[in-house]
Amino acid sequence: MTNTPIIAIIGTGNMGSSLINGLIKSGHPAHKLWGTCPNKEKLEQLHHYFHIHTSTNNIKACESADVIIFAVKPQIFQAVAMELAPTIQKHRPLIISIVSGISINSILCSLGKNIQVVRAMPNIPALIGAGATALYANTDVSKQQLNTAESILRSVGIIVWLPQEKLMDVVTALSGSGPAYFFLVMEALQQAAQQLGLPQETALLLVKETALGAARMAIESDHSLEELRQKVTSPGGTTEKAIAVLEENQIRKIFEKAIQAAVRRSEELG
Ligand SMILES: NC(=O)c1ccc[n+]([C@@H]2O[C@H](COP(=O)([O-])OP(=O)(O)OC[C@H]3O[C@@H](n4cnc5c(N)ncnc54)[C@H](OP(=O)(O)O)[C@@H]3O)[C@@H](O)[C@H]2O)c1
């Protein structure tokens, strides 16, 4: 593989497009990027905006690729993979799959054995370069390919490596679905404040900035989450009262059950 790999992104929807955006922003040359989907108009827009190669023909896009990224819906993965299997067997590129719930074993069943595969589970903030992605590689993946996979996914946010593939289901439930949990909490806080008279726009702005501020503090501080919470919870104060209500109503148990339900669903889908 040359220093700058040729990357083909199969499926240029939300995730595929965000990877194209991230790669271009991080300096990946446009002429070394391919994007595919069945929609010609959408591909023309991508070409116009990013100057990348585009095609409705997956095989054509993959013929000279060093890395192929599968970013299609799980339901069509097998058909798309089987169409590409002969090309992949011939050229042996690194495969990166962000397709939810499709195991490395299933990927190898569709593509054939001895293929280097990295599974990745990004999340929707990848759209704005603030994604959180977990990665897992099969044993055939070389050190150089691990670095390549890392730098591709880093272009849309942070990455972590998983020690076992099974943990992908937990990651799916935590960070994959996680943005929705935070949106729900923010929605509930906004509604509660509105009911007490705060104008909608004011409540929304305060909720968003509070979430951002709390997340930034959690990221930038050396303190644990528990310590940070305790810091804003003065004895006898307002926060203490609110936290007591949340604890009495089993907020931890609720999240435990929610994550377990999402893990079970991820396992079923897989
Ligand atoms: N969104 C998330 O938060 C998230 C997080 C982690 C993982 N994922 C996984 O990432 C994958 C993509 O998700 P997404 O949200 O980006 O979905 P999406 O927006 O629906 O993107 C899928 C893309 O695949 C294209 N496509 C359909 N058939 C194709 C074919 N035969 N060959 C090539 N491309 C084809 C679609 O084109 P048309 O629209 O024209 O059909 C669409 O552009 C899914 O497997 C999902 O599970 C998503």
PDBQT file of the ligand as one rigid body, heavy atoms in Angstrom, charges set to zero:
ROOT
HETATM    1  N1  LIG A 301     -26.235   6.619  11.427  1.00  0.00    +0.000 N 
HETATM    2  C1  LIG A 301     -25.592   6.212  12.520  1.00  0.00    +0.000 C 
HETATM    3  O1  LIG A 301     -25.614   6.827  13.592  1.00  0.00    +0.000 OA
HETATM    4  C2  LIG A 301     -24.745   4.975  12.461  1.00  0.00    +0.000 A 
HETATM    5  C3  LIG A 301     -23.838   4.725  13.489  1.00  0.00    +0.000 A 
HETATM    6  C4  LIG A 301     -23.026   3.586  13.400  1.00  0.00    +0.000 A 
HETATM    7  C5  LIG A 301     -23.141   2.729  12.312  1.00  0.00    +0.000 A 
HETATM    8  N2  LIG A 301     -24.056   2.989  11.353  1.00  0.00    +0.000 N 
HETATM    9  C6  LIG A 301     -24.170   2.053  10.237  1.00  0.00    +0.000 C 
HETATM   10  O2  LIG A 301     -23.666   2.684   9.093  1.00  0.00    +0.000 OA
HETATM   11  C7  LIG A 301     -24.334   2.189   7.930  1.00  0.00    +0.000 C 
HETATM   12  C8  LIG A 301     -24.836   3.378   7.130  1.00  0.00    +0.000 C 
HETATM   13  O3  LIG A 301     -25.730   4.116   7.932  1.00  0.00    +0.000 OA
HETATM   14  P1  LIG A 301     -26.275   5.528   7.436  1.00  0.00    +0.000 P 
HETATM   15  O4  LIG A 301     -26.963   6.148   8.586  1.00  0.00    +0.000 OA
HETATM   16  O5  LIG A 301     -25.180   6.270   6.726  1.00  0.00    +0.000 OA
HETATM   17  O6  LIG A 301     -27.357   5.022   6.361  1.00  0.00    +0.000 OA
HETATM   18  P2  LIG A 301     -27.839   5.756   5.031  1.00  0.00    +0.000 P 
HETATM   19  O7  LIG A 301     -27.805   7.227   5.232  1.00  0.00    +0.000 OA
HETATM   20  O8  LIG A 301     -29.112   5.117   4.607  1.00  0.00    +0.000 OA
HETATM   21  O9  LIG A 301     -26.697   5.366   3.969  1.00  0.00    +0.000 OA
HETATM   22  C9  LIG A 301     -26.662   4.172   3.247  1.00  0.00    +0.000 C 
HETATM   23  C10 LIG A 301     -26.200   4.507   1.843  1.00  0.00    +0.000 C 
HETATM   24  O10 LIG A 301     -26.036   3.295   1.090  1.00  0.00    +0.000 OA
HETATM   25  C11 LIG A 301     -26.513   3.568  -0.221  1.00  0.00    +0.000 C 
HETATM   26  N3  LIG A 301     -26.778   2.335  -0.947  1.00  0.00    +0.000 N 
HETATM   27  C12 LIG A 301     -27.948   1.638  -1.048  1.00  0.00    +0.000 A 
HETATM   28  N4  LIG A 301     -27.762   0.573  -1.844  1.00  0.00    +0.000 NA
HETATM   29  C13 LIG A 301     -26.461   0.594  -2.262  1.00  0.00    +0.000 A 
HETATM   30  C14 LIG A 301     -25.685  -0.225  -3.092  1.00  0.00    +0.000 A 
HETATM   31  N5  LIG A 301     -26.178  -1.329  -3.665  1.00  0.00    +0.000 N 
HETATM   32  N6  LIG A 301     -24.393   0.092  -3.297  1.00  0.00    +0.000 NA
HETATM   33  C15 LIG A 301     -23.856   1.192  -2.719  1.00  0.00    +0.000 A 
HETATM   34  N7  LIG A 301     -24.546   2.019  -1.919  1.00  0.00    +0.000 NA
HETATM   35  C16 LIG A 301     -25.838   1.708  -1.686  1.00  0.00    +0.000 A 
HETATM   36  C17 LIG A 301     -27.744   4.403   0.030  1.00  0.00    +0.000 C 
HETATM   37  O11 LIG A 301     -28.171   5.037  -1.158  1.00  0.00    +0.000 OA
HETATM   38  P3  LIG A 301     -29.734   5.400  -1.343  1.00  0.00    +0.000 P 
HETATM   39  O12 LIG A 301     -30.065   6.318  -0.208  1.00  0.00    +0.000 OA
HETATM   40  O13 LIG A 301     -29.786   6.034  -2.676  1.00  0.00    +0.000 OA
HETATM   41  O14 LIG A 301     -30.471   4.087  -1.246  1.00  0.00    +0.000 OA
HETATM   42  C18 LIG A 301     -27.204   5.370   1.070  1.00  0.00    +0.000 C 
HETATM   43  O15 LIG A 301     -26.505   6.423   0.447  1.00  0.00    +0.000 OA
HETATM   44  C19 LIG A 301     -25.466   1.300   8.439  1.00  0.00    +0.000 C 
HETATM   45  O16 LIG A 301     -25.099  -0.053   8.325  1.00  0.00    +0.000 OA
HETATM   46  C20 LIG A 301     -25.606   1.664   9.892  1.00  0.00    +0.000 C 
HETATM   47  O17 LIG A 301     -25.998   0.549  10.652  1.00  0.00    +0.000 OA
HETATM   48  C21 LIG A 301     -24.835   4.109  11.380  1.00  0.00    +0.000 A 
ENDROOT
TORSDOF 0
